[in-house]
């Protein structure tokens, strides 16, 4: 990631928190089965969710019974996550980053990063994950990877982003989804899995999903009005029963950080 973007990553979502909570996809429950069957995840496994944001991934593991520490540097997102997860007594919220967290040394059975790893300094994060994980602890990197060409609607949506989004190509998580990147981070073999995931939206939801992305221009930007108009046109063309469908591959990369 370009250096000028690394300096601003913790603040990028401050003015998108409401849309993020309402319109970002959740994570398939099959992730719990995967980690249980392959890595020994149980409800007593102690977990750190790094870059926990508003708590979407955190909630999946809290509902499984796990004690989870959420580490989030963005004040607005962290506060929203604390409200969203207030009912869970096994949730602890902390201010920190992937590169430097207040998590105790060798205390975690699992360290998670959901929709966040591409924002991190990988070498510093690798050292921090090694510090906070138990010797046999597992790092888990997860993305809801939006399909870009599986339907006519998704092809049009991708074209819209290419035309109107501000730094879409530069910050895309797809830039690091490469075997050599993960081999370097894990320090050796790692494992992969993928699960199908979908969202269905009306027009308001579609705009909310678009606005939840940090590369989307804000309403005072010259791109916003023509972008919003194009969204309405795309929705009108492809809606079925007043809804459109987002398709995702939820990609999971996991292993020891050796």
N, C-alpha and C positions, 0 to 999 in steps of 0.2 A: 504494500500500500504506500502511496506517495507520502513523504514526510509531512507535507502541509496538512494532510488529512488526519494523521495520527495525533496531532496536537489538539484536535477539536472533537474527538469521537465521543467523549463522555457527555457532551452537551447537545449532541445532534437531535435527541428525541425529547428535549425538555418541553417543547411546545406541541408535542404530538401524543401526549400521554393518554388522553381520553380516547382518541381514535385507536391507539395501540391496544388498550384494554378491550375495547368493544369489537374490534374487527380483525385482529391478528389470529391466525389459526392456532388451535390447541394441538396437543401432541397425542398420538395414538397410544392407547393403553397397552398395546402389544410390546411397547418398549420395556415395560415392567417384566413381562414374561421372558423376553429376550435376555435381560440382564439377570433374571432369576435363574434361568436354565444354564447360562453360559458363564456367569461370573459370581453366582452365589448371593445375589441380592435377596435380602429378607426385610421385613418391616423394621428390624432393629439395626440395619445398616445405616451408618452415619454419613450424611451427604453434605457437600458444599456445592451450591449452585452459583457459579461465577458469572457475573453479568446477568443477574437474575431478573433485572428489569421490573416489570409489573407483576411478576410471579406466575406466569402462565405455565412454564415447565415445573417450577417449584411445587405448584399445587398438585400435579400428577403424583409426585412422590410423597407429599404430605397426606394425600388421600390413601396412599398405600400404607400409611402408618409410620413412615420414616421421620426421624429428626433431621431437619434441613436447616443449614445456615445459608441465607441468601446474601451474596456479596454484590453490591451495586453502587457505582460511583455517582450516578446521576441522582441528584436530590429529589427531583420531581417524580421520577420513576420509582425510586426506592420508597418514597412516601405512599405512592399509589399501591405498591405491592404490599406494604404493611396494612393498609386498609383492606385490600382484597383477600389477604390471608389471615386476618385478625382472629378468625374462629379456631385456628390451629395452634394448640398449645406447644407443639413441638417445632415451631418455626422461630428462628432467630434472624433478625435483620441487622446487617452491618454495612458500614461505609467502607469501601475498599475497591481495589482493582484486581484484575487477573495477575498483574505483575507484582503487586504488593498488597497482601490482605492481612487482616488481624486473626486469621484462622490459626489455631495452635499447630505446632509441628507434629507430623506423623499422627494425625488425629482422625483422618477421613478414610472411610471405606471406599467412597466414590466421590469423584469431582466431576461435575457436569458443566457444560457450556451449551446453552440452547440459543441458536440464532445469534451468536455473539463472538465466536472464536476468530472470525475474520477481522474483528476490530482490535485484536490483541497483538502486542509485541511477542512473537512466537518464542524467541529464545528466553526472554525474561519469564514468560508464562510457563514454559517448560520447567525452569528452575523452581518456580513457585509451586507448581503442581507436585513436583517431586518432594518438595519440603513438607507440604501439608498432607500428602497421601501416606497411609500406612504402607509398609514394605510390599504388601500384595494388593494394595489399593488400585482401583481402576479409573482411568480417565475416560470420559464419554463426551463426544462432540456431536451435536445434533443440529440439523437444519430442516425446516420445512421448505423444500426446494420446489418452487412454483414451476410447473411445466409451462414451456413457452410455445409449443407448437402441436399439442395433442388435439386441440379443437380449433375451429375458426375463431371463436371468441378469444382464446388465449393467444393466438397469433396476432390478432388485432391489438390486444392489450400490450403485448410486447412491443409492437410497432409504435404504439402511443408513448411508451416509456422511452424508446429510442429517440423519439422526436422531441419530447417535452421535458423529460427528467433532467436534472442538473448535472450530477456526477455519477450517474447510474453505472456506467461501465467501470469507472475507477474503483468503486466501493463494493461491487457485487461479490457476494460470498463465493460465487462460482469461480472466481479468480484463483482461489486456493484449493479447490476440490481436485487435488492432484495427488497421485500416489506418492510421489517423491516428497511432497510437503508433509504428509502424514507420517511417512517412514522417518523423516528427520525429526518430527516432533515426538513421536512415541519412542524413537531410538531403536526401532526394530519392527518385528511383525505387529500388525494390528488387524482388527476384524471389522467387517462391514455388514450392515443390514439395511433394508429399505422397506417401508410400509406405505401403502396408499393412504391418502388423506384428502378430504374435500371440504369446501365451504360453498354455501349457496347464499347469494345476496340479492336484495332488491336494489333499486338505483341509489338509495341513500346509503345502503351498506357498501355498494361498490365504490362510491365516492369516499366513504370512511376508510375502506381498505386502502385505497390509493393514497389518501392523506396521511395514513399511518407510517408511510415510508419516508425515511429521512432525505431521500433524493428528490422527492416531489416538491415542486415550487409551491410556496405559500401564496395566499390570496392576493398579496400586494405585488406579486411578481408578474411581469409581462406575459409569461407563459401560462399563467393559471387560467385565465378566461377561455382562451382557445382550447386548452386541454380539457377543461370541464365540459365545454360544448361537444368536443369529440367523444368524451366518455358517454354523454347522453345519446349520441348517434350510435355508438357501438352497442350500448345497452338495448336501444330500440331495435337494432338489427338482429341481435342474438338471444334476446330474452325468451324464455319459455315459461309460461304461467307467471310472468312478471318477475322472474329470477334468472340469474346467470350462475354458472358454476366455475369455481376455481379448483383445479386439480393440482395436488402436490405429491411428490415423493418425499416422505420423511426419511432422511438419510442419517444413519447412526454409524459413527466410527468410534471404536473403543479398544482399549488394551492397557497394558502396563506402560508406565513412562520409565523406561530402563536407561 
